[in-house]
Amino acid sequence: MDIKKDEILWYKITEKHFFIEKLYGGEIPELKGIKIQSLNVNLRKDEKYISSAQLSVIIKGVPKNIPPKWVAREVNGVELVLEILKISGIHIVSSDECESNITIGQSESQITIKLDGEMDGEIICPVEYSYYVENRREKIDNNYLAIKEIRGVMIDT
C-alpha cells in the first residue's frame, strides 16, 4: 500500500475520537516527533479471541483546552494509548532514534499503522472484522483503532 497516497487523519478513524477533538479543538497534532512509551502485543490463534496491540505514545506540548487538573500538575505533554484490534500482520524493529513518526493509511480492506524512528515497521489490521460474543459471531465496523486512554504527563524537555 502506498502510505502517502492513502494517508488519513489518524484521529478521524479512532473510536471515541470526540475526546481528542474536544481536548485539542481544531488543532489536533500529527503523530510526528513523538516518543513511543510502550508497545504491547497480544496475539491469539483461538477464534473466540482477537489479536490486539496497545501503543502508548507521548506528544510534546499541551492541548488548546487543557483541563484545570493538568494545569495544576504543570503537565507539558499528553500520553495517548491507542488500541489496535484484529492484527493481521506486524513487523517491528527498534533503532537508536529518540523520536518517532506514525502515519496511518487505509485501503479498501486494511489499515496500516506505519512507525518510523525509535521503532520502525508496521502493524496491519482489517477495516472490518467480526468476533464471538456469547457464542454468536458479531460483525464490528470501524472499531479497529481506538483511543483507550488520554493522560497529561510531565516530560523532560
N, C-alpha and C positions, 0 to 999 in steps of 0.2 A: 504494500500500500504506500502511496506517495503521501507522507505525512503532511507536507506543506500544502498540497492541493486539498486534502480532506480535513485539515486542521479546523478545530471548532473552539468556541469559547468554553473552557473547561467547566465552569460552574453551571452553565445552562443545561448540561445533561446530568447533573447530580441530583439525586433525590434530596429533598429539603434544601434546595438552593436559595430559597427565600430568606433563610437565616443569614447567609453570607451577603446577599444583596442588601438586606437591611443594615447590616454592620458596616459595609463599605459604601453604601449609597451607589451612585453611578460610577465609582472609581475602583472597581474590583481589579486587584493586581493580577498580572500574568504569573505563572509559576516559574519565574526566571530568577536566578541568583538566590535560590532558596537553600536551606540546609535540610537534608534528609535525616530526620531523627531516628527512624527505625522502619524496617520493612519486615512484617510478619506474614508468613505464608502458611496456609492450611490446605493441603491437597488431599482429597478423599477420592477413593475409587467406588465407593458404595453409591448406588442410585438414590438412596434416601438422603444423602448429604451433598452439599455443593462445595466446590473448592473456592477459596477466597483468600484475599490478602488485605492487610491493613498497612497503609503507608502514612507515616506521621512526618509532616514537613513543617518547617519553621519559616515564616515570611517576616522579613525585617520591616520595621515601621509599624505605626498604629493606624487603624482604620479611621474613616471620617466620623463615624458615630460611635466613638469609644465609650463603653459602659463606665459609669461612675466608679464601680469597684476596681476596674482596671486602672483608672486614673489614680486612685488611692494607693494601689500597689506599684505604681510607676512602671507599668509594663511598656516594653518597646518592641514587641513582636507578637505574632499570632501563630499558634500551633493549630494546624488542621490535621485531623485524622480522616483520611479517605478510605473507604471500604470498597474493594473491587470484588464483585461476585462472579462466580462461574468461570474461573480462569480456564482457558483452553490452551494457553501457551505462555511460558515465561522463560526469559533468558536474561540474567543479570550478572554483571561482573563489577567488582569495585575498582576504584582507581585512587590516585593520590590527590585528586582535586578537592577543594574545600567547599565549593558550591555546586549546585545542580540546576538544571532546567528540566521542566516537564512539559511535554506537549501531548495533547490528546487528539487523536484523529478518529474519524468514523467513516466506515464504508457501509455498503448496504447490509452486510452481515456481521461485521465485527467492529469492536472498539480497540484501538491500540494506544496504550499509555507508554510513551517513549521517555526514557530517562537518559540524561546526558550530563556528565560531570562526575561527582563523587561515586555515583552508581551509573553504569552505562547498561543499556539494554531496553527490553520492552516486556510489557505484560499485555496479553491479549485476552479479551472476553467477548462473548457474542452480544449482539444488540438485543436479542430476545432470548429468554430461556424459560424453562419450566422446572419445577421440583415437586416433591411429595409433601402434602400436608394431610396428616391423619389418613395415610394410605391412599390418598387421591392425588393424581398428578394435576398441578395447577400451573397455568401459564402466567408468567410475570413479564411485563413490558417495562423497559426503560428504568429499571432499578439496579442496573449493573454497576453503577458507581454512586456512592452515597457519601455525604459529609457526616461522619459519625460523631465527631467532637470538634468544638472550636474553643480554644482557651487563649487567654492573654498570658504571655510569658516574658521573663527578663532574659535577654540575650547579651552576650559580650559583644561590644562593637569594636 
